[in-house]
Amino acid sequence: MWDSTGLSPEDQPRFKYVNREQISDDLKEVFDSIVGSKRGVGTLSNGALPGPFNGWMYTDPEMARALDDIGMAIRSNTTNVPKTMKEVAICVIGAHFRSNVEFWAHSRIALAAGVRQDVLDSIYSGEEPSFHDTEEERHQKAAYDMAEEYLRNYRVSDGTYQGVLDLLGSEKSMIELVLVMGHYIGLATQLNILRVPNPGDKQFFNN
Protein backbone atom coordinates (compact mmCIF):
# COMPACT_ATOMS: atom_id res chain seq x y z
CA MET A 1 0.00 0.00 0.00
CA TRP A 2 2.98 2.34 0.42
CA ASP A 3 4.34 2.16 -3.13
CA SER A 4 3.84 4.91 -5.70
CA THR A 5 3.15 3.82 -9.27
CA GLY A 6 3.02 5.49 -12.66
CA LEU A 7 5.27 8.37 -11.64
CA SER A 8 6.25 10.83 -14.36
CA PRO A 9 9.91 11.90 -14.55
CA GLU A 10 9.11 15.15 -12.72
CA ASP A 11 7.46 13.22 -9.88
CA GLN A 12 10.39 10.87 -9.24
CA PRO A 13 11.91 11.20 -5.75
CA ARG A 14 15.30 12.90 -5.59
CA PHE A 15 16.83 10.57 -2.99
CA LYS A 16 17.46 6.95 -3.79
CA TYR A 17 15.48 4.62 -1.54
CA VAL A 18 17.58 2.77 1.04
CA ASN A 19 16.39 -0.32 2.86
CA ARG A 20 17.29 -1.52 6.33
CA GLU A 21 20.28 -3.55 5.14
CA GLN A 22 21.89 -0.49 3.55
CA ILE A 23 22.07 1.70 6.66
CA SER A 24 24.24 1.73 9.78
CA ASP A 25 23.26 -0.16 12.92
CA ASP A 26 22.52 3.12 14.73
CA LEU A 27 20.14 4.16 11.97
CA LYS A 28 18.54 0.71 12.03
CA GLU A 29 17.35 1.52 15.57
CA VAL A 30 15.56 4.61 14.23
CA PHE A 31 14.25 2.68 11.23
CA ASP A 32 12.72 0.08 13.56
CA SER A 33 11.31 2.80 15.82
CA ILE A 34 9.52 4.40 12.86
CA VAL A 35 8.08 1.11 11.61
CA GLY A 36 7.05 0.08 15.12
CA SER A 37 5.50 3.41 16.09
CA LYS A 38 1.86 4.42 16.49
CA ARG A 39 2.05 6.08 13.07
CA GLY A 40 1.29 2.74 11.43
CA VAL A 41 4.06 3.22 8.88
CA GLY A 42 5.08 0.22 6.82
CA THR A 43 7.80 -0.21 4.26
CA LEU A 44 7.77 0.00 0.50
CA SER A 45 8.02 -3.21 -1.50
CA ASN A 46 11.76 -2.48 -1.86
CA GLY A 47 12.14 -2.44 1.93
CA ALA A 48 12.69 1.33 2.22
CA LEU A 49 10.67 3.78 4.29
CA PRO A 50 7.94 5.93 2.68
CA GLY A 51 7.17 9.61 3.23
CA PRO A 52 9.80 11.84 4.83
CA PHE A 53 11.40 8.92 6.65
CA ASN A 54 13.65 7.71 3.81
CA GLY A 55 15.35 11.11 3.80
CA TRP A 56 16.06 10.79 7.50
CA MET A 57 18.12 7.70 6.75
CA TYR A 58 20.63 9.99 5.02
CA THR A 59 21.26 12.00 8.22
CA ASP A 60 23.39 11.04 11.20
CA PRO A 61 21.70 8.82 13.81
CA GLU A 62 21.35 11.63 16.36
CA MET A 63 19.50 13.84 13.89
CA ALA A 64 17.31 10.97 12.68
CA ARG A 65 16.46 10.06 16.27
CA ALA A 66 15.61 13.68 17.09
CA LEU A 67 13.35 13.95 14.04
CA ASP A 68 11.61 10.73 15.00
CA ASP A 69 11.18 11.87 18.60
CA ILE A 70 9.71 15.28 17.71
CA GLY A 71 7.36 13.67 15.22
CA MET A 72 6.05 11.29 17.85
CA ALA A 73 5.81 14.08 20.43
CA ILE A 74 3.76 16.19 18.02
CA ARG A 75 1.46 13.22 17.47
CA SER A 76 1.20 12.05 21.09
CA ASN A 77 1.70 15.14 23.25
CA THR A 78 -0.76 17.55 21.69
CA THR A 79 -3.88 15.95 23.15
CA ASN A 80 -5.27 19.22 24.52
CA VAL A 81 -6.30 20.12 20.96
CA PRO A 82 -9.18 18.19 19.34
CA LYS A 83 -7.91 15.80 16.69
CA THR A 84 -10.15 17.16 13.95
CA MET A 85 -8.88 20.65 14.70
CA LYS A 86 -5.27 19.56 14.26
CA GLU A 87 -6.03 17.61 11.11
CA VAL A 88 -7.88 20.50 9.47
CA ALA A 89 -4.89 22.76 10.13
CA ILE A 90 -2.48 20.14 8.74
CA CYS A 91 -4.60 19.67 5.61
CA VAL A 92 -4.68 23.45 5.04
CA ILE A 93 -0.87 23.44 5.26
CA GLY A 94 -0.57 20.39 3.00
CA ALA A 95 -2.82 21.93 0.36
CA HIS A 96 -1.13 25.34 0.57
CA PHE A 97 2.30 23.83 -0.03
CA ARG A 98 0.91 21.29 -2.51
CA SER A 99 2.55 18.56 -0.47
CA ASN A 100 1.46 15.22 -1.87
CA VAL A 101 2.36 12.99 1.07
CA GLU A 102 1.10 15.43 3.68
CA PHE A 103 -2.31 15.87 2.10
CA TRP A 104 -2.62 12.18 1.22
CA ALA A 105 -1.91 11.07 4.78
CA HIS A 106 -3.75 13.70 6.75
CA SER A 107 -6.87 13.96 4.62
CA ARG A 108 -7.34 10.25 5.35
CA ILE A 109 -6.74 10.77 9.07
CA ALA A 110 -9.05 13.79 9.09
CA LEU A 111 -11.84 11.88 7.36
CA ALA A 112 -11.54 8.96 9.78
CA ALA A 113 -11.61 11.41 12.71
CA GLY A 114 -14.88 12.97 11.53
CA VAL A 115 -14.01 15.84 9.18
CA ARG A 116 -16.53 15.91 6.33
CA GLN A 117 -15.36 14.96 2.82
CA ASP A 118 -16.75 18.18 1.33
CA VAL A 119 -14.68 20.21 3.80
CA LEU A 120 -11.55 18.35 2.72
CA ASP A 121 -12.48 18.75 -0.95
CA SER A 122 -12.75 22.51 -0.48
CA ILE A 123 -9.41 22.70 1.31
CA TYR A 124 -7.80 20.68 -1.48
CA SER A 125 -9.27 23.01 -4.11
CA GLY A 126 -8.15 26.15 -2.27
CA GLU A 127 -11.73 27.18 -1.53
CA GLU A 128 -13.15 28.22 1.83
CA PRO A 129 -15.11 25.30 3.31
CA SER A 130 -18.68 25.65 4.51
CA PHE A 131 -18.63 24.52 8.13
CA HIS A 132 -21.77 23.57 10.03
CA ASP A 133 -22.78 25.58 13.08
CA THR A 134 -21.96 22.87 15.61
CA GLU A 135 -19.42 22.95 18.43
CA GLU A 136 -17.24 20.39 16.65
CA GLU A 137 -17.19 22.29 13.37
CA ARG A 138 -16.73 25.66 15.04
CA HIS A 139 -13.43 24.24 16.32
CA GLN A 140 -12.57 23.04 12.81
CA LYS A 141 -13.39 26.44 11.35
CA ALA A 142 -11.22 28.19 13.92
CA ALA A 143 -8.28 25.94 12.99
CA TYR A 144 -8.92 26.55 9.30
CA ASP A 145 -9.12 30.32 9.79
CA MET A 146 -5.90 30.52 11.79
CA ALA A 147 -3.89 28.29 9.46
CA GLU A 148 -5.19 30.00 6.34
CA GLU A 149 -4.59 33.50 7.75
CA TYR A 150 -1.06 32.64 8.84
CA LEU A 151 -0.15 31.14 5.47
CA ARG A 152 -1.61 34.16 3.68
CA ASN A 153 -0.25 36.94 5.89
CA TYR A 154 2.63 35.32 7.82
CA ARG A 155 0.90 36.69 10.91
CA VAL A 156 -2.34 36.05 12.81
CA SER A 157 -4.56 38.91 13.93
CA ASP A 158 -5.48 39.42 17.58
CA GLY A 159 -9.09 38.62 16.75
CA THR A 160 -8.27 35.30 15.11
CA TYR A 161 -5.83 34.38 17.85
CA GLN A 162 -8.28 35.21 20.63
CA GLY A 163 -11.07 33.30 18.93
CA VAL A 164 -8.97 30.14 18.83
CA LEU A 165 -7.74 30.66 22.38
CA ASP A 166 -11.30 31.08 23.65
CA LEU A 167 -12.32 27.80 22.02
CA LEU A 168 -9.27 25.90 23.26
CA GLY A 169 -9.41 27.39 26.73
CA SER A 170 -5.72 27.56 27.63
CA GLU A 171 -2.32 28.74 26.47
CA LYS A 172 -1.11 25.13 26.74
CA SER A 173 -3.63 24.09 24.11
CA MET A 174 -2.71 27.08 21.95
CA ILE A 175 1.01 26.30 21.92
CA GLU A 176 0.23 22.68 21.06
CA LEU A 177 -1.73 23.79 17.98
CA VAL A 178 0.99 26.25 16.98
CA LEU A 179 3.64 23.54 17.33
CA VAL A 180 1.57 21.18 15.19
CA MET A 181 1.34 23.83 12.48
CA GLY A 182 5.05 24.61 12.58
CA HIS A 183 5.99 20.94 12.45
CA TYR A 184 3.94 20.22 9.35
CA ILE A 185 5.15 23.35 7.59
CA GLY A 186 8.66 21.99 8.12
CA LEU A 187 7.67 18.53 6.91
CA ALA A 188 6.16 20.03 3.76
CA THR A 189 9.55 21.60 3.04
CA GLN A 190 11.29 18.23 3.33
CA LEU A 191 8.69 16.42 1.25
CA ASN A 192 8.53 18.99 -1.53
CA ILE A 193 12.24 19.67 -1.97
CA LEU A 194 13.06 15.96 -1.89
CA ARG A 195 10.05 15.38 -4.16
CA VAL A 196 8.56 12.55 -2.14
CA PRO A 197 5.50 11.02 -3.87
CA ASN A 198 2.36 9.91 -2.09
CA PRO A 199 1.46 6.22 -2.29
CA GLY A 200 -0.89 5.05 -5.04
CA ASP A 201 -1.22 5.56 -8.76
CA LYS A 202 -2.00 9.28 -8.74
CA GLN A 203 -0.35 12.27 -7.11
CA PHE A 204 -2.60 14.82 -5.39
CA PHE A 205 -0.67 17.77 -6.83
CA ASN A 206 1.34 18.10 -10.02
CA ASN A 207 4.93 19.29 -9.66
N, C-alpha and C positions, 0 to 999 in steps of 0.2 A: 504493500500500500504506500510505501514511502518513495518509490521510484518516480521519476519524471520521464515521460515519453514524448516523442515527436517534437523535440526541441529544435527550433531554428538555430542557425549559427549565432545570431545575436542574443539568444537566450541561454547559450551554453555557459556553465559556471566557469569562473576564472581560475579557481584552485582545483588541482587534481584531487580526486577523492582518495583518501587513505583509509585502509581498514586497520583493525586492531593489531594485526601482525606487523604492520609497517611503522608503528610508533614505539617510543621508548616505554620502559616499564612504568615510569612515573606518570606518563600520559595515559597509560592503560588504566590506571586507577581512576582517572577523571572520566575516561571513556566509559568504564563500567558504572560509575556513579550516574552519568547521564542516562544510560540505558536502563538502569535500575531505579530511576527517580519517579516521583509522582507525575511527571510530565507525560508518561506513557510513550516515550520516544523509542522507536525501534531502529533497526539498521536498514540501509538500502540492500538490494540483492547482491551488491558487490562487497558488502560487509562494512561499508563506511557509514558515517553518521549523516543524517539529513540536516536541513535548516542551517542555522548559524554554527552548529557544533563542529562540522568538519573543519571550518576555518580555525577553530580553537585548537585543533590538533597540530597546527603549525606554530603555535606559541610555545613559550616555556611552560613547564608544569605548574609553576606558581601562578602565572597569569591565567592559565586554563582553569585551575582550581578556583581562583578568585571569581572568574566569570561564571563558573558553575554555581558557586555559593551565592552570588548576588542574584542570579536568576531564580534560584530556589527560594531565597529570602523574599524576593518580590512576589513570588507566587504564594508563599506560605505565611508570610508575616505582614500581610496587608488586609487582614480579615475584618478590620473596622470599616471597610468600604464594601458596599454590596457588590457581589460578583458581576451583576449585569451592568452596574455603573462603570466598573473597571473595564469590562469588555467593550462597552460602547466607546469609551475613550481610546482604547487600543485600536479598535476598528477605524475610528476617525483618523488616527495617526497612520495606520497601514494604508488607508485609501489616499490620504494626502501625499504620502511619499511613494505611492504606487509600489508598495512592497508586497511582492507576490506571496512569499511564505507567511508574512505577518497577517495579511488579510485572509489567506486560506485557512490558517490555523485558528485565528481568533474569531472569525465569523462563525465557524463551526462551534467553538466553545460558547460564543454568545447565544447562538440559536438554541443550543442544548440547555443553557441557563435560563432561557425564557425571553430573550429579545426577539421581537417579531421579525419575520423574514422581510416584510416590506420596509421596516426601518433599516435593516442591513442593506437592502437593495438601494435605498436612497443614499446611504452613506457611500456605498460603492460608486454610485453615479455622480457623486459630488453635489447632491441635492439635499436640502434641509428636510429631515424626516418629519412626519406628522405623528407626534406622540399623543397617546391617550391621556386624559386627565385623571390618572390614578396615581396613588402614592408611588408605586413601583416605577411608572414611566416618567413621573416628575423627576425622580432621581436620575433616570437615564437621560432625560433632556438636559438636566443640569450638567452632567458629564459631557454630553455632546457640545453644549454651548461653551463650556470652558475650554475644551480641547480645540474646538474650531476657532474660537477667538484667539487663543494663544498662537496657533499655527498661522493665522491670518495677520496678526498684529505684533507677534513676539512679546506680547504683554497681555495681562488680564485686568479688566477694569475692576474698580472697587465693588461695583454693583454685582458683577458676575461672581467675583470671589466671595462676597458676603452671602450671596444666594446659595452657593455650594456649601459654604461653611454652616449656614443655618440648617441645611438638610442633613449634613453629616453629623453636626452636633459637637465637634471637638477639633482642636488643632491637630491632635494625633491622627484622626481620620484624614484631615486635609493633607498632611505631609505624606501619608501613605498614598493618596491618589496622585499627588504631584510626583512622587518617586516612581510610581507605575508609569506615568506619562513619560518622564525623562528616560526611564529604562528602555521603553519601546521605541522612542525616537532614536536612541543609540543603536538598538538592534536593527532598525530600518537602514541605518547607515551601513552597518556591516553587510546586511543582506543585499542591498542594492549595489554597493561598490564591488562586492565579490560576485555579484550576479547569480545569486542562489535561486534556483527555480522551485516553485511549489510542486508537490507531488501531483501525479495525474497526467492526463493527456492534453491539458490546456492551461495556459498561464492566465492569471487574473488580469494582468496588465502587460501591455506590449512595451518592450524596451525601446 
